[in-house]
Amino acid sequence: MTSQLPQLLVAVDIGNSHISAALFALNEAGEPSPAVPAGAVQVRLSHQDFPAAQWQSTVDRWAARGDLRWFVASVHRPGQESLLQWLAGQRSGEKVHVLCFQDLPLSIEVDTPEQVGMDRLVAAVAVNQLRSPDCPAIVVDCGSAVTCDLVSAAGVFQGGAIMPGWRLATQVLAEETDQLPEISWTQPPAEVVGKSTEGAISSGVYWGTLGALRELVAQMSQSLTEPPEKFFTGAGSIWSASLVEEHFREESDLVLTGVALSGAHVIRQERLLENG
């Protein structure tokens, strides 16, 4: 018997430290929109906490609203395996699709597209829906790593740059030196000239990363015929205020939106094949 419930799309972003998921509804044209008006992100857990009661209860509420179809973008193989095991045990009747670069509605011009992080690629998919027509875009994602990628005016992913994020940079400084301490996530440093070792580390990582992003934007822009639009994403980014001042547009759900758009594209392609 065919289910009378609507089909809903669950977008999952598995990063290096967290797993996030959001529920999207598909309209008659097959385009996704957040099923909750307040925003896409509805559940986010660290890998250590997955699967918590919050995850289970959220998914149960989603399943009561419609038939779930899962689409996953992952850069963390152990986290991906944990999710797939949980789905096999708890949601065995639902379709699950782990996205690869061939699934995406995106042209990619890099040497080895299969090695590019799916978070970077699906973010570009989302940006292609947000940027002005015929305008290139630069996409910054601040997570465990900070990435800065270029999307051409024609919507082609051109590649970009990767550097350590706040936690990774401060952790490596502590682990690979004898006396430097590991510092916790803080507000942006009040002074450029640190008055303590902790302050000096905070200043170096914060302003060093921001300076690197400024230079990357400048260098990437030199190859373009017109100024790019600039977007950034990343949960709780310590650089948010400064990037907004640099005329970046903040899109907190960029990766999950890109997963949903890519999942909807997969569904449309399946329907075309079914209809001949």
N, C-alpha and C positions, 0 to 999 in steps of 0.2 A: 504493500500500500504506500502510495506516494505521500510524503509528509506535507501538511498544509501550512507548516511554519515557514516564514521567510528565510532565505539564506543570508547568513551573516558572515562576515570575514573577520577573522582574528589575525591581526598583524603582530608579529613578535620580533623584537630586536634583541639579539643575544650579544652583548658587548663583553669586554674583558673583565668587568667587575660586576655587572648587573644584567638582569633579564627584565625587559619591559614588554608590556603587551597592551593592545588597545582593540576595541570593538568598532567595526565599521559596517554600515548598512550599504547595500548596493541598490542604486536606483534602476529604473527601467532600462536605461541606456548602459547599465553595467558599470557606472562610475561610483566609486566609494565616497562616503561621507561619514564623519564620526557619528557613532550611534548615541553619544552623549554630547549635547551642545556645548558643555563647558570646556571641552578639549579632548584630545585623543588619548593621552596617557591615563590609564585607569588602574594599572597595577605595575609596581616596580619593586623588585627584590634583588638583594645580593645573591651571588651564587651559593654562598654559605647558607642562606636562609631558604633557598628553594627546595621543595615546594612548601610554603607555609600555609597556615589556615586561610590567610588573606587571599592567596592565589586560588585555592580550592573554592572558597565561597564566591569569589568574583566570577570564576568560570561557570559555576553552577547558575548564577544569576543570568549570565549571558545565554546559557543553553536553554533557559526557560523562555527566552525571547525569540529563538529561531534556531535553525540548523547551522552549526558552526563549521566553517572551512578554514583551516589553519595555513598561514603562510609565514615562513620563518626566514629571516636574514641573520646570519651568524658569523662572528669572527672568533668564536671561542668554542673549540671542538668538545671539551668536557661538558660545558654548559649545554651545548646542543644535544649531546648524548643523554644528559639528565632529562631534558625536556622530552625527547623522543621516547625514552623509557616511561616517563610519567604518562604521556599521551597513550602509549600502547596499553598501559595498565588501567588507566582511569577513563580514557575517552576513545576506546578502540573502534567505535563506529564512525568516527569523524575523519574526514580526509585531511592529510597533512602534506604540505609541499615545502621542501627546503629549497629556497631560491638559488639559482646559479646565474651567471652573467647572461647566458643565452635566453633566460626567461624575461629579461627586462626590456621595456620599450625605450631602449637607449642605445645609440651608436657609441662605440668605445674605440678610441685610437690610442692604445698603449701596446707595449711589446707583448705582455702576457696577461690578458684580461682575466684569466682564471685565477691569478694571484692577487688581484686587487680586492681589498676588503669590501664585503657586500654592503657595509654601512656607508662607505663612500659612494658606491654606485647607486644605491637606492636614494640617497640624499640628492644626487644629481637628477634622478627621475622626478623627485618632488620639486626641485628648483626649476625644472623645465616647465612646470605648471604655474610657477609663481613669477618668473622673470618676465620683463617686457619683451614683446616680439622683436626678434633680430638684435637682441642685446646680449652680450656675453655675461657670464656670472662667475664670481669667485665664492666658493663654499668652504667655510671653516667649521670644523666639528671638534669641540673641546671635550675629550674624554680621557681615558687612560693614556691615549696618544692624542696629540693635536694634529689634525690634518688640514691642509689648505689645497683645494682642488679648483681646476679651471674647467668651466663648461663654455664651449664656443657659442657664438651667436646663432649657429645652426643647431645647437642643442647637443653637441657631441662632447662626451667626456674625454678630456685631453690628458688627464693625469694630474700630478701635483707634488706635494711635499708632506713628509711625516716627521714629527719630532715628539719628544716626551711631553706628556701632560704633567700637571702639578704633582700628583701623587707619585708617579713613576720617577720624575726628576729628583724629588726630595728623598725618595726611598733609596735610589741608587747612590746619591751623594753620601747617605749615612752608611750604606752597606759596603761601599768600596773605599771608604776612608777610615782612618783610625779614630779621629776625634770629632768629626762633624756629626751633630745630632740629627735625627729625623724629626721634622716638624710637621704638625698637623695642619689640616686645611684651615685657612684663616681668611679674614677679609684682606683685600688688597693692602699692601704695606703703606703706612702713612708717610714714610720717608724713603727717598731713593737711597740715601746713605744709611745703611744699617748700623745701629749703635750697639748691636750684639751679634753673636754668631748666628743666632736664629733669625734676627732681622736682616743680616746680610744674605743669608740663603733665600729668605722670602723675597727680598728685593731682586736678587739675581734671577730667580726663576720667573717671578712675575714680569718684571720689566724686560728681561731677556727674551721671554716668549713673545711678549707684545711687540717688541722691536723686531723680532724675526718675522712676525706676521706682517708688520708694516712693510718690511723690505720685500717679502715674497709678493705682496700685493703690487708693490711698485714694479718689481721685475716682470711679473706676469702681465701687468697692464701695458708694458712697453711693446709687447708683441701684438697688441690689439689695435684696431682702427678707431675704437670708441671706448670710453670708460666703462668698466664692468659694473653691474649691480653686485652688491656684496651681501651675503647671507651667512649667519652663523647659528649653530645649534649646539646642544650639550647640556645635560642636566646639571643645574647649579654651577655653571661655569664661573670661575673666579674672575675671568676676563670680561664678563658680560657688559658691565658699565663702560669700560674703556672701548670695547668694540662698538657699542652703540654711539659713542662719541666719534668714532672713526667712520660713522655712517653705514655700519653694518645693520642689516635687518634681522632681528632675532626671530627665529622660528623654532620653538621648543620641541615640536613634534615632527621635525623634518624627516628623520629616518623612518619612523613608524608610518608617516604619510606615504613615503616612497615605497615601503613594503606593501601597503594597501593598494596603491596605484599599480604596482607590479603584479600583485595577486589578481586584481581585476583584469589586467591585460591577459594573464594566463587563462582565466575563465572565459574571456571573450574568444581567445584563440581556440579553446576546446569546443565552444559552441559552433564556431565556424566549421571546424572539422566534422562535428556531428551532423551539421546541416548540409554537408557536401560542398 
